[in-house]
């Protein structure tokens, strides 16, 4: 029996060193910005991994299965290229935002009277805020959107602190000045005023997406309690200001994100049914006690708006000059627009002589409808449909649960806000003080809208990982 020559001491050291270097390299690649660090269920959850890992796994599988050739090697190396794809539906969202903003600046300009051909101060300020919003959106596209997971909770805590700050009674009026019947919604920062509730909407979507991206307990009826509690905190603080229009937006966003995260529809319908019953009871009790000059749950102006809508449906014109004036004038302007609208000088005269309150803000849709008519309304609806559809398209293409949920939440907020504003302007819903997104006057609102579009564009530009789970694919083991 011939023995193999004994290997000299230290002959295996190069091989061991090679293995150690390979292990260290694999550990470094695991800690990229696209992967969850040391998460125990990374493979099962379909989390995006580092492109370098994808290339190694694909190449290893092809070599071991005997199907390694030049075409497969080229395909594997293509995964390691830049993770940015420039042609994505996120550009549709950004383009729609810019076009809606231009429409808003023009409509704000024609609400201030007959004019002399020059831009008014209000329209000029809106244009400045639009430029600031574009710059903010461009800066928001630069970092990877998954880095925002680490900043979502601190941002939400800051917004909650600012909302509480607005409600402190002994704050000087030079900082928090009550307006519109005592509403405390704005903080004076010198050159302008800042409305924290607008940024609180974005913070809520980021926090909810961060919470729901890996969890599965929301697929049970008990698991819906904590997400509802997260939404209740900012809603309650905004309702106290009072700002019913902004507070309403949190609930549709929560429901849409829960559905996108895989929550059971029967559980959501049960919860929504209870919420609807509670809302109806609140309205009925408030209208009943309003006859006795008592308002247990709703404020006087909120009860007047609901009563004005009921008067409109019943054809009662006794209060047409007080609580029903704003709604009646808005409907008149919309109807006067006809099919193609009016020339600008004639439209300016109609808008000014109508005396419509808040025509540059909440009732901007009536101004637009009077100027451009039914054709313009259809174009405006197409722009909003493009915004919401582009956001949902990005969500369908994104395989990262965090990015997908962010797109769905923002799309639900914009769709609800636009629908409610148009509905209250044409007399289908009570007036809630909700602005028309990207069109109504408001600096913080416009900047927040551009930040939403920039966030969706950021998600769209990032290439989805090939080894992650398909979008909207869930397990059916939770009850």
Secondary structure, 3 states (H helix, E strand, C coil): CCCCCCCCCCCCHHHHHHHHHHHHHHHHHHCCCCCCCCCCCHHHHCCCCCHHHHHHHHHHHHHHCCCCCHHHHHHHHHCCCCCECCCCCHHHHHHHHHHHHHHHHHHHHCCCCCCCCCCCHHHHHHHHHHHHHHHHHHHHHHCCHHHHHHHHHHHHHHHHHHHHHHHCCCCCCCCCCCECCCECCCEECCCCEECHHHHHHHHHHHHHHHHHCCCCHHHCCCCHHHHHHHHHHHHHHHHHCCCHHHHHHHHHHHHHHHHHCCCCHHHHHHHHHHHHHHHHHHHHHHHHHHCCCCCCCCCHHHHHHHHHHHHHHHCCCCCCCCCCHHHHHHHHHHHHCCCCCCCHHHHHHHHHHHCCCCCCCCCHHHHHHHHHHHHHHHHHHHHHHHHHHHHHHHHHHCCCHHHHHHHHHHHHHHHHHHHHHHHHHCCCCCCCCCCCCCCCCCHHHHHHHHHHHHHHHHHHHECCCCCCCCCCCCCCCCC
